[in-house]
Amino acid sequence: MDGETLFDITETYHELGIHQSGTTVDTATAAWLAAELEAREMSVALQPVPFDRYVCESSLVVDGEAVDHLPLFYEWVGEIETTDVGVRMVDARGGGSVGLIDDVVADAAGSGRAASVLATDHPNGSLVAVNRSPSLGSGHPIVLVAGRDHQRLAGAAEVTLRMRAGIERTATTNVIARNPAALAADHEPVLFTTPLTGWVRAAGERGTGVAIFLEMMERFVDTPVGAVACGGHELDHLGVNHWLDNRHVEPTAVVHLGASVAVDHPTPAGRVLAPTRAGVTNATGRRGDAMRAALTPGRLAIRTGTDQWVGESRTLQVLGVPMLSIAGGGIDFHTHEDTPARATSPAALAVMADIVEDATRILIN
C-alpha cells in the first residue's frame, strides 16, 4: 500500500470512535480488523478478554456551565452530588503509564474535600487521559479536566460534581491471526503485535500502528507470520497479558508496533517524524548495528542490545526471543486532539512502513 492508503486506514480507525476497552467501539474495531486480516487471506480468531469495566455517568458544572471532563477510572464507586470540590493541577506526563499521578491522587484523597478535579498540565492546555490499573483505588471521587480550564475552576463561585459510578463484567478482544505460510510451516512464526484500544480516537497513537501492522501482513506474505492485536492496553495491558497466559504459539521473533509509530509534526521546513519515539531492540553485534542503521531514518531514539522496553514490549520480553519495539508519543498523545490531520501524514506512514520492513528482515534473518 502507498502512503495515501495507509493514511486512509488511519482515518478509518479514527472514525470508528473512542476506543475505550469493553465498549461497542472496541467490539466494532476488533471486527473491522479481523475482516481486514481475512481479506489478506489470514486465518483469524477473536479471543475474549474478560475484565471488570469501570462505568460512570457524570457532570461537572462550573458557575452554571458544563465543563468537559473524564472520570479517573477505578478510583471510586458510588453516587455523589457535591459542591465541596477541590481543584488542583497535575502533570500527567503524557498519561501513558499506570501510577504516574498516584502521589497527586493520594494528596487529593487526603484533602478532606468530598471530591476533586485534577487539571492536566499540557503545552496546548489539553485534557490528558491517564492509563489505569483495573482495580479500585483510593475511594475518592476524581475527574480530570483540561489544563486550560484550571483557572476557571479555581476561581469559580461554585463547582458542582455529580457522579454515579460502578463496575460491570464485560470483555475486550484480542484479534489473533496466522498467514497461510505460518499454517503450512513446521516452525513457529514471526509475531507482529499492536494494541487496539485507548482513551480517545487515537489516530496517531493507535491508528498509525494499526495501518503499518496491516501493511506488514502484505509485505511478509511469504514468511510464516502470526499477528496479535490486543485490547485492554489503557488498563495495564490487559489484552497482551491474557494472550501470554493463554497462547498456543512460541514465536521465533517479535515486532511490536506500539504507540505513535508514524506520528509527525509540522516544522518551518515541513512535516517531520516526531523525535519523541523510540526504536528498541535486543539485537547485538552486527545485527544490532544493522538494526540501528535501518531505524535511523525514522528519527527514533534508538537502543540496541537492551532490555529497556517501552509499553507492551515490557510484557512481551518474557518470550525471550529477538524483538523490535517501536513506540513513543507526540504532542497530542492521549488527548482528543489526536486526529489524522494533526498526528501523521501519508509520507510519514510510508517512510515508517519501509523502516519496519527493513528492520524486521534484519531481525529475523
HELIX and SHEET records of a PDB file:
HELIX    1   1 GLY A    3  GLU A   15  1                                  13    
HELIX    2   2 THR A   24  ALA A   39  1                                  16    
HELIX    3   3 ARG A   93  GLY A   95  5                                   3    
HELIX    4   4 ASP A  102  ALA A  109  1                                   8    
HELIX    5   5 GLY A  147  ASP A  149  5                                   3    
HELIX    6   6 HIS A  150  ALA A  154  1                                   5    
HELIX    7   7 PRO A  180  ALA A  184  1                                   5    
HELIX    8   8 ALA A  203  GLY A  207  3                                   5    
HELIX    9   9 THR A  208  ARG A  219  1                                  12    
HELIX   10  10 LEU A  238  ASN A  246  1                                   9    
HELIX   11  11 GLY A  285  LEU A  295  1                                  11    
HELIX   12  12 THR A  296  GLY A  298  5                                   3    
HELIX   13  13 SER A  313  LEU A  316  1                                   4    
HELIX   14  14 GLN A  317  LEU A  319  5                                   3    
HELIX   15  15 PRO A  340  ALA A  343  1                                   4    
HELIX   16  16 PRO A  346  ILE A  364  1                                  19    
SHEET    1   A 4 GLU A  65  ALA A  66  0                                        
SHEET    2   A 4 SER A  43  VAL A  62 -1                                        
SHEET    3   A 4 VAL A 159  ARG A 178 -1                                        
SHEET    4   A 4 GLY A  78  THR A  82 -1                                        
SHEET    1   B 9 GLU A  65  ALA A  66  0                                        
SHEET    2   B 9 SER A  43  VAL A  62 -1                                        
SHEET    3   B 9 VAL A 159  ARG A 178 -1                                        
SHEET    4   B 9 VAL A 225  CYS A 230 -1                                        
SHEET    5   B 9 VAL A 190  PRO A 195  1                                        
SHEET    6   B 9 ALA A 253  LEU A 257  1                                        
SHEET    7   B 9 MET A 323  GLY A 328  1                                        
SHEET    8   B 9 ARG A 277  THR A 281 -1                                        
SHEET    9   B 9 ALA A 301  ARG A 303  1                                        
SHEET    1   C 4 LEU A  70  PRO A  71  0                                        
SHEET    2   C 4 ILE A 142  ALA A 146 -1                                        
SHEET    3   C 4 ALA A 115  THR A 120  1                                        
SHEET    4   C 4 VAL A  85  VAL A  90  1                                        
SHEET    1   D 2 ASP A 264  THR A 267  0                                        
SHEET    2   D 2 GLY A 270  LEU A 273 -1                                        
END                                                                             
